[in-house]
Amino acid sequence: MTDGANEGSFFADILKPGSSLHPQFLFVLDLTFASLLFILLSLVVLTSGNLHIFALIAIELGLWVSVKWYRSTACS
């Protein structure tokens, strides 16, 4: 039952100001971006290298890098 309490506090912490710099939130965000990249790379294989999938990968990587850049500038 403690897992449910931890999940509730995690979601409650996301709604607080400044929560975008919380290490647990950043870990979940990185995990989400990595999962999306894995899915897009598997779609490259399944669609035999569709150009649209490569465009989506570029957009996803650009968003991931921009989030990392924002975090590094916000912390310093």
C-alpha positions in Angstrom: 0.0 0.0 0.0 2.9 2.3 0.4 3.4 2.3 -3.4 0.1 4.0 -3.9 1.0 6.6 -1.3 4.3 7.3 -3.1 2.5 7.6 -6.5 0.0 10.0 -5.0 2.8 12.2 -3.6 4.7 12.0 -6.9 1.7 13.3 -8.8 1.0 15.9 -6.1 4.6 17.1 -6.4 4.3 17.6 -10.2 1.7 20.2 -9.7 3.8 22.3 -7.3 5.8 25.3 -8.7 9.4 24.4 -9.5 8.6 20.7 -9.8 10.2 20.6 -13.3 13.6 20.5 -11.6 12.7 17.6 -9.3 15.1 14.7 -9.9 12.4 12.1 -9.8 10.3 14.0 -12.4 13.4 14.3 -14.7 14.0 10.6 -14.4 10.4 9.8 -15.5 10.7 12.3 -18.3 14.0 10.8 -19.5 12.4 7.3 -19.3 9.4 8.6 -21.4 11.7 10.1 -24.1 13.8 6.9 -24.2 10.6 4.8 -24.6 9.4 7.0 -27.4 12.8 6.8 -29.1 12.7 3.0 -28.8 9.2 2.9 -30.4 10.2 5.2 -33.2 13.3 3.2 -33.9 11.3 0.0 -34.0 8.9 1.7 -36.5 11.9 2.4 -38.7 12.6 -1.3 -38.9 8.9 -2.2 -39.4 8.2 0.4 -42.1 11.5 -0.2 -44.0 12.9 3.2 -43.3 9.9 5.5 -43.8 11.1 9.1 -44.1 8.3 10.4 -41.9 9.6 8.2 -39.0 13.1 9.8 -39.4 11.5 13.2 -39.2 9.6 12.2 -36.0 12.9 10.9 -34.5 14.6 14.2 -35.3 11.7 16.1 -33.6 11.8 13.9 -30.6 15.6 14.2 -30.2 15.3 18.0 -30.6 12.7 18.1 -27.8 14.8 15.9 -25.5 17.9 18.0 -26.1 16.0 21.2 -25.5 14.6 19.9 -22.2 18.1 18.9 -21.1 19.4 22.3 -22.1 16.7 24.1 -20.2 17.4 22.1 -17.1 21.1 22.9 -17.3 20.5 26.6 -17.6 17.8 26.7 -15.0 20.0 25.0 -12.4 23.0 27.3 -12.9 
